[in-house]
Amino acid sequence: MPVLVDGNNLLYAARDVARLRQIDRLGLCRLLGRWGSGAGTDVTIVFDGPSAPLTIVQQMRSFGVHVVFSGGRSADDVILEALDDAAAAGQYTVVSSDHAIQHDARYHRATAIDSAVFIRDVLRPPAAERPAADTSGRPEKPEQPDPGETDEWLRRLGFDPDRSPDETDWLEE
């Protein structure tokens, strides 16, 4: 599933949500390139404004992402134009926190993901690196508390563990 990213929007989310304060456009392209490679998907990142110098653009593209600059238009306009021109726009995922773009993406039957949610997903370790779930079959907590431990806690809280509580215990206070 190809991914279309509002670059400036995701850059802001990465700096804010993921606490990547120092990340720049090049670092974002590197991060998305690694993610796209691992996910087996094509990533196009659209930045607002005029193109960066050719050497910088070549560096950005060297990470395996397609980099587009919007020139005199907005990145949103470029993303929507790409969806309009796509033969199967419903196969795309659009990453933006802009609700209008999310709405337009859904109108094209594309998936829309908020930038903050997406950056968290990108930074989540792959399943192979996450701690494995406990498959020992043992419950996390014991089914029944240890009777000796229960009696000790009752004593600490001022109750007699040998006396059965009844409905009138609250009257004694």
N, C-alpha and C positions, 0 to 999 in steps of 0.2 A: 504494500500500500504506500504510494508516494506521499511524502509529507511536504507541505508548503508552510514556511515559517515566516511570521512577521518578525524580522531580525531585531529591530530596535525594541520591540515589545518584549521579546524573549530575553534580550540583554538586560533590560530593566528588571524583569522577574528574577533572572539569575543573580543579579546583584542584591536584590531585596530578599527574596524567599530563600535562596540557597546560600546566601551569605558569601557569594563569590565577588566580593567588593572590587577586586582588581581585574576581573575578567574584561577583556576587550573583544572587538569583533573577531580578531584572529583566534583568540582563545575559544570563543563560542563556536567558531567553525571547526576547530580541532575537536571539541567536545561532541558536537553533532556528527562529525565524521566518524568518530569511534562508535558512537551510539548507532548510527545508521548502518555501519558495517556489521556490528553485532546483531542488529535487528533484521538485517537483510533487506533494507529499504532505501529508496532514493530520497535524498533530502535536498530541497531547494530553499534557500534562505534569501529573503528579499529585504534589503535595507533601504530606508528612505534616503533620498538625496542623490547627488552626483556620484559617479564612480570614484573609487579610491584609485591611487596610482596603480598602474598595470602590475608592478612587482608584488604589491600587497594583494591584489586580486588573485594573482597566480598562486601566492602562498595560501590564501583562503581556499582556493579550489583544490590545492594539493592534498587536502584532507578528505577528499571524496565527496564534497558537497558542491552543489551547483549554486553559485553566488550571483545574485541579480541586484542591481541598484536601480531605484525607481526614477532617477533623473528628476524631471520637473513634476512628476506625478507622485502620488503617495504609494507607499508599499501596499496599502489596502487595495488601491485601484489595480495594481499589477497582479496581486493575488486573485482578485475577482476576474480579471481578464483571463488569467490562466485557467480558472475554473470554467469560464464561458467557452474557451477554446478547446478544452479537454474532451476527448471522445467519451470518456467514462469518468466524469467528475465525481461520481459516487464512490470511486475507489480511493479518493484523496482524503488526507487528514490535514486540516488547517489548524495551525497553532497561533492563537492570538487571544489577548484578553479583551479586545474590542468586541463588545456585544453585537454591534452592527455587522461586523465581519463574521462572527459566529453564526448569526442569523442567516446571512447570505450564503455561507458555506452549507448550512443545513438545507436551504432552499435548493441548492445544487445537489442535494443528497450526499454531500461530503460529511465526514465526521469533523466536528469542531472541538478542540481541546483548549482550555484556558492555559496561558503561558506558565502560570505558577504550578499548575498540576503537571504539565508536561515536563518542566525542569526537574521536578521531584522524581518523576519516572525515569528520566534520563540519568539522574545521579544515583538511582537505586542500583545496588549491585545485582549482577545477573543471578538468576536462580541457582546456578552452579556454585556461586560464591556465598550464598546466604546460608546461615546455620540450618542444618537439617532438623526437621521436626522430630520429637521424641517418638520413636516407634516401638519402644520397649513394652508397651501395653500396660505399664504401671500408671495409675492415676496420678495427677499432679498433687492432689491432696489425699490424705487417707479418707476412706469412706466414713469411718467413725473415729471420733477423738479418743485418745488413750484415756481410760477411766482415771488413772492416777493423776494425769495432767488436769483433767476436768475438776477433780476434787481439790487440787491445789489452787486452781483459779477461784473456785467457789469460796475457799477459806480466805484468800487474799481480798475478795470482795465483800467479806463479812457474812457469808452464808454458811450454814452447817450442811456439809455434803451428805450427812447421814439422815437428814430430815427431808421428806418429800415436800416440795412447795405446793401450796394450795391457793385458791382464789383470794384468800383473805390476807396473804402475806403483805400486801401493800398497806394494810391497816396498822401494822406494827410500827411503822415509821413515825 
